[in-house]
Amino acid sequence: GDKASDYTYNILFRADNPTGNLLNRHFPGTASVEETSNYYTARKMGLFFKPEKTGLLYFSVPKNKFLIDAKKHSLSNLKEEVCGLVLKKNDQIIYFPTENKAFKRKNNFSIDGLDYLKAKDEGQIIGCFHSHIKDASFSFQDINKSFQHNLTYYLYNIKKDKFYTFDPVKNLRYYKYLNLQFELGVQDCHILLKNFYFNELNLDIQIQNIPNRIGVKYEDLKDLNEHIWSLERYQQEYTRNNFEILFPKNMEDLKIFDVLIFAGFDKGIPTHGALFLENDLILHQRYNFISTLESFRKAHFRSLVYCLRHKEATKLYDKI
């Protein structure tokens, strides 16, 4: 600002002198401040003016510096995933880069045990980081490992220039719905979603006249008039249960707790349901596979037939 007691943020500054750039310490070509919690006015620091080549970042360290360092590490390799650990040391959160020891590093990462021990000597390990070179959030393996090791997982999506965070403590409510064995009519996609709505949102979904699926072969549900996700057959039931029927045009149209209905056997015929959650994740029970929480990808969206949005579910998100 123009006064010693003012500060400015979210504004681009002229960077005629790169060495004097406010953000030169991290990004020489960028001149903006996202927020003010780590910055102090000249008056607060006891100065009447700021010297020509001294940026305010030299007086304080951003709280998210470990994410800045993790992003730099990610951008150093655009062809493979990179990885590292997040440490707490002397009340500071720092990023500890490690080598990716996975055999196929394009879509996987693995941290060597020796690197883990080295990091442990540097500070308390509180998180695990890796990058995705493809447009995706966490895989179901990432989610399972986060719960298994009780570590917050951080992910940087290079294509979207976006960070994702999965905290196993905050997301503990999802754990009981994971790794369940598929059994048609007992533990399938419809049962999983119905149980979630009842247990977590206190919404009892009752779709009438659903065919008995116990003992029925999955292939026998190909008939549009018999399948449990048939919009033609159950549209009135969905409406009666307070669902809106939507046809999203892009992924950004989706909201938390939307029920996504996908085509399976034949194009346009709905055969599978999933629940849309935070961090662009979906909870679902695939045929003959364990229930998973994983990234909602463009391939999923291409097979999306329609979406069910409960009129009360979105309002309940902040309460659970």
C-alpha positions as CSV (number, residue, x, y, z in Angstrom):
1,G,0.0,0.0,0.0
2,D,1.0,3.7,-0.1
3,K,1.2,3.9,3.7
4,A,3.6,2.2,6.1
5,S,0.6,0.7,7.9
6,D,-0.9,-0.9,4.7
7,Y,-0.3,-4.2,3.0
8,T,-1.5,-5.5,-0.3
9,Y,-2.5,-8.9,-1.5
10,N,-4.2,-10.7,-4.4
11,I,-2.8,-8.0,-6.7
12,L,-0.1,-8.3,-9.3
13,F,2.9,-6.1,-8.7
14,R,5.3,-4.8,-11.3
15,A,8.5,-6.9,-11.3
16,D,10.8,-4.5,-13.1
17,N,13.6,-5.6,-10.7
18,P,13.5,-9.4,-10.4
19,T,15.8,-9.4,-7.3
20,G,13.4,-7.1,-5.6
21,N,10.3,-9.0,-6.5
22,L,8.1,-9.7,-3.4
23,L,7.9,-13.4,-4.3
24,N,11.3,-13.8,-5.8
25,R,12.4,-16.3,-3.1
26,H,9.9,-18.9,-4.5
27,F,8.7,-17.7,-8.0
28,P,10.9,-15.0,-9.7
29,G,8.3,-14.6,-12.5
30,T,5.3,-14.2,-10.2
31,A,4.3,-11.2,-8.2
32,S,1.2,-11.8,-6.1
33,V,0.4,-12.6,-2.5
34,E,-2.5,-15.0,-1.9
35,E,-3.3,-14.0,1.7
36,T,-1.9,-11.9,4.5
37,S,-1.6,-14.2,7.5
38,N,2.2,-14.5,7.2
39,Y,3.0,-11.0,6.1
40,Y,3.6,-7.9,8.3
41,T,3.5,-4.2,7.6
42,A,6.6,-2.1,7.8
43,R,5.2,-0.4,10.8
44,K,4.6,-3.7,12.6
45,M,8.2,-4.6,12.0
46,G,9.4,-1.3,13.3
47,L,10.5,0.0,9.9
48,F,9.7,3.3,8.2
49,F,10.4,1.9,4.8
50,K,11.1,-1.4,3.0
51,P,14.6,-1.5,1.6
52,E,14.8,-1.8,-2.2
53,K,15.8,-5.5,-2.5
54,T,14.2,-6.9,0.6
55,G,10.8,-8.7,0.2
56,L,8.5,-9.4,3.1
57,L,8.9,-13.1,2.5
58,Y,12.3,-12.9,4.0
59,F,10.7,-12.1,7.3
60,S,8.3,-14.9,7.4
61,V,7.8,-18.4,6.0
62,P,4.4,-19.2,4.4
63,K,2.4,-21.9,6.2
64,N,2.0,-23.9,2.9
65,K,5.7,-23.8,1.9
66,F,5.8,-27.6,2.0
67,L,3.2,-27.5,-0.8
68,I,5.3,-25.0,-2.8
69,D,8.3,-27.3,-2.5
70,A,6.2,-30.4,-3.4
71,K,4.9,-28.7,-6.5
72,K,8.4,-27.8,-7.5
73,H,9.4,-31.4,-7.1
74,S,6.4,-32.5,-9.2
75,L,7.2,-30.1,-12.1
76,S,10.8,-31.4,-12.2
77,N,9.5,-34.6,-13.8
78,L,6.4,-34.4,-16.1
79,K,6.7,-37.9,-17.4
80,E,6.6,-39.9,-14.1
81,E,5.1,-39.6,-10.6
82,V,7.3,-38.1,-7.9
83,C,6.9,-38.7,-4.2
84,G,8.0,-37.5,-0.8
85,L,7.0,-37.3,2.8
86,V,5.6,-34.4,4.9
87,L,7.3,-33.8,8.2
88,K,6.8,-31.7,11.3
89,K,10.0,-30.2,12.6
90,N,10.4,-27.5,15.2
91,D,6.7,-26.5,14.7
92,Q,7.3,-26.1,11.0
93,I,5.8,-28.3,8.2
94,I,8.4,-29.3,5.7
95,Y,8.6,-31.4,2.5
96,F,11.1,-34.2,2.4
97,P,11.6,-35.3,-1.3
98,T,12.3,-39.0,-2.0
99,E,13.1,-41.1,-5.0
100,N,10.2,-43.0,-6.6
101,K,11.2,-46.7,-6.4
102,A,8.2,-48.1,-8.3
103,F,8.8,-50.3,-11.3
104,K,6.3,-48.4,-13.4
105,R,6.7,-44.9,-12.2
106,K,4.3,-43.3,-14.8
107,N,1.2,-44.4,-12.8
108,N,2.7,-45.6,-9.5
109,F,5.0,-44.6,-6.7
110,S,6.9,-46.4,-3.9
111,I,9.0,-44.9,-1.2
112,D,12.1,-46.8,-0.1
113,G,12.3,-47.9,3.5
114,L,15.7,-46.2,3.9
115,D,14.2,-42.9,2.8
116,Y,11.5,-43.4,5.3
117,L,14.0,-43.9,8.1
118,K,16.0,-40.8,6.9
119,A,12.9,-38.7,7.0
120,K,12.1,-40.0,10.5
121,D,15.5,-38.8,11.7
122,E,14.6,-35.3,10.3
123,G,11.2,-34.9,12.0
124,Q,7.8,-36.4,12.7
125,I,6.3,-38.0,9.6
126,I,2.7,-36.6,9.3
127,G,1.9,-37.1,5.6
128,C,2.7,-38.7,2.3
129,F,2.9,-36.9,-1.1
130,H,2.9,-37.9,-4.7
131,S,2.1,-36.3,-8.1
132,H,-0.3,-37.4,-10.9
133,I,0.7,-36.7,-14.4
134,K,-2.7,-37.7,-15.6
135,D,-6.0,-35.9,-14.8
136,A,-7.0,-37.9,-11.7
137,S,-7.4,-37.6,-8.0
138,F,-6.6,-40.4,-5.5
139,S,-6.7,-44.0,-6.5
140,F,-8.3,-46.6,-4.3
141,Q,-4.8,-47.9,-3.4
142,D,-3.9,-44.3,-2.2
143,I,-7.1,-44.2,0.0
144,N,-6.4,-47.7,1.5
145,K,-2.8,-46.8,2.3
146,S,-3.8,-43.6,3.9
147,F,-6.1,-45.5,6.2
148,Q,-3.6,-48.3,6.7
149,H,-0.7,-46.0,7.7
150,N,-3.0,-43.3,9.4
151,L,-1.2,-40.6,7.3
152,T,-2.7,-37.7,5.5
153,Y,-2.1,-38.1,1.8
154,Y,-1.4,-35.1,-0.5
155,L,-1.6,-35.2,-4.2
156,Y,-0.7,-32.7,-6.9
157,N,-2.5,-33.0,-10.2
158,I,-0.2,-31.5,-12.8
159,K,-2.8,-31.2,-15.5
160,K,-5.3,-29.3,-13.3
161,D,-2.6,-27.5,-11.3
162,K,-4.6,-28.6,-8.3
163,F,-3.8,-30.1,-4.8
164,Y,-5.9,-32.8,-3.2
165,T,-5.8,-33.8,0.5
166,F,-7.1,-37.0,2.1
167,D,-7.1,-37.0,5.9
168,P,-7.9,-40.5,7.2
169,V,-9.2,-39.1,10.5
170,K,-11.6,-36.6,8.9
171,N,-12.8,-39.3,6.4
172,L,-13.1,-42.1,8.9
173,R,-16.8,-42.4,8.2
174,Y,-16.0,-43.8,4.8
175,Y,-13.8,-46.6,6.0
176,K,-16.6,-49.0,6.9
177,Y,-17.8,-48.9,3.3
178,L,-14.5,-50.0,1.8
179,N,-13.1,-53.4,0.8
180,L,-16.6,-55.1,1.0
181,Q,-17.0,-58.2,-1.1
182,F,-19.5,-58.1,-3.9
183,E,-22.7,-60.2,-3.7
184,L,-25.6,-59.4,-5.9
185,G,-28.7,-58.4,-3.9
186,V,-26.7,-58.5,-0.7
187,Q,-23.7,-56.2,-1.2
188,D,-24.0,-54.5,-4.6
189,C,-23.9,-50.9,-5.8
190,H,-27.5,-50.3,-5.0
191,I,-27.2,-51.7,-1.4
192,L,-24.0,-49.7,-0.8
193,L,-25.6,-46.4,-1.7
194,K,-28.8,-47.1,0.2
195,N,-26.8,-48.0,3.3
196,F,-24.7,-44.9,3.0
197,Y,-27.7,-42.6,2.7
198,F,-29.4,-44.2,5.7
199,N,-26.3,-44.4,8.0
200,E,-24.6,-41.1,7.2
201,L,-27.4,-38.8,6.1
202,N,-30.4,-40.4,7.9
203,L,-32.3,-40.6,4.7
204,D,-34.3,-43.8,4.1
205,I,-34.5,-44.4,0.4
206,Q,-37.3,-46.8,-0.5
207,I,-37.4,-47.7,-4.2
208,Q,-40.5,-50.0,-4.7
209,N,-40.7,-53.0,-7.0
210,I,-37.0,-53.6,-7.3
211,P,-36.5,-57.2,-8.6
212,N,-35.0,-59.8,-6.2
213,R,-31.4,-60.1,-7.2
214,I,-30.2,-62.8,-4.8
215,G,-29.1,-65.8,-6.7
216,V,-29.7,-64.1,-10.1
217,K,-26.8,-63.9,-12.5
218,Y,-25.6,-60.4,-13.2
219,E,-25.9,-61.0,-17.0
220,D,-29.6,-61.6,-16.6
221,L,-30.1,-58.0,-15.5
222,K,-29.3,-56.6,-18.9
223,D,-33.0,-56.2,-19.7
224,L,-33.7,-52.4,-19.4
225,N,-37.2,-53.1,-17.9
226,E,-35.8,-55.2,-15.1
227,H,-32.6,-53.4,-14.1
228,I,-32.6,-51.6,-10.8
229,W,-31.3,-48.3,-12.4
230,S,-33.8,-48.2,-15.2
231,L,-34.9,-44.5,-15.5
232,E,-37.9,-45.6,-17.6
233,R,-39.1,-47.9,-14.8
234,Y,-38.2,-46.0,-11.6
235,Q,-38.5,-42.3,-12.5
236,Q,-41.6,-41.9,-10.4
237,E,-39.9,-43.7,-7.5
238,Y,-36.9,-41.4,-7.6
239,T,-39.2,-38.4,-7.6
240,R,-41.2,-39.8,-4.7
241,N,-38.0,-40.2,-2.7
242,N,-37.1,-36.5,-3.2
243,F,-34.5,-37.0,-6.0
244,E,-34.0,-34.6,-8.9
245,I,-33.1,-36.3,-12.1
246,L,-30.2,-34.5,-13.9
247,F,-28.2,-34.9,-17.0
248,P,-24.8,-33.2,-16.3
249,K,-23.0,-31.7,-19.2
250,N,-19.6,-31.6,-17.5
251,M,-17.9,-32.8,-14.4
252,E,-18.1,-29.4,-12.7
253,D,-21.9,-29.8,-12.6
254,L,-21.7,-32.5,-10.0
255,K,-22.3,-32.0,-6.2
256,I,-21.4,-33.9,-3.1
257,F,-23.6,-37.0,-2.5
258,D,-24.9,-37.0,-6.1
259,V,-25.8,-40.6,-7.2
260,L,-24.1,-41.2,-10.6
261,I,-25.7,-43.8,-12.9
262,F,-23.4,-45.3,-15.5
263,A,-24.0,-47.4,-18.7
264,G,-22.5,-50.9,-18.6
265,F,-23.4,-53.7,-21.0
266,D,-24.9,-51.7,-23.8
267,K,-24.6,-48.0,-24.6
268,G,-27.2,-45.9,-22.8
269,I,-28.5,-48.8,-20.6
270,P,-27.8,-47.9,-16.9
271,T,-26.2,-50.8,-15.0
272,H,-24.1,-49.3,-12.2
273,G,-24.4,-46.6,-9.5
274,A,-21.8,-44.6,-7.6
275,L,-21.7,-41.9,-5.0
276,F,-19.9,-38.6,-5.7
277,L,-17.8,-37.3,-2.8
278,E,-15.1,-34.7,-1.9
279,N,-11.8,-34.5,-3.8
280,D,-13.4,-35.7,-7.0
281,L,-13.8,-39.2,-5.5
282,I,-16.6,-41.8,-6.0
283,L,-17.7,-44.6,-3.6
284,H,-18.9,-47.6,-5.5
285,Q,-19.2,-51.4,-5.6
286,R,-18.2,-52.8,-8.9
287,Y,-19.3,-56.2,-10.1
288,N,-17.3,-59.0,-8.6
289,F,-14.9,-56.6,-7.0
290,I,-14.4,-55.0,-3.5
291,S,-16.1,-51.7,-2.8
292,T,-13.7,-48.8,-3.4
293,L,-13.3,-45.0,-2.9
294,E,-11.3,-43.7,-5.9
295,S,-10.9,-40.9,-8.4
296,F,-13.8,-39.9,-10.7
297,R,-12.2,-39.8,-14.1
298,K,-13.2,-38.6,-17.5
299,A,-13.8,-42.2,-18.6
300,H,-16.4,-42.4,-15.9
301,F,-18.1,-39.3,-17.0
302,R,-18.2,-40.5,-20.6
303,S,-20.3,-43.5,-19.5
304,L,-22.6,-41.4,-17.2
305,V,-26.3,-41.8,-18.2
306,Y,-27.9,-39.6,-15.6
307,C,-27.5,-38.3,-12.1
308,L,-29.8,-38.4,-9.0
309,R,-29.5,-35.4,-6.6
310,H,-31.4,-35.6,-3.3
311,K,-32.9,-32.3,-2.3
312,E,-31.8,-32.7,1.3
313,A,-28.4,-34.4,0.9
314,T,-26.3,-31.5,-0.2
315,K,-27.6,-29.4,2.8
316,L,-26.4,-32.1,5.2
317,Y,-22.8,-32.2,4.0
318,D,-21.6,-29.6,6.5
319,K,-23.3,-31.3,9.4
320,I,-21.7,-34.8,9.2
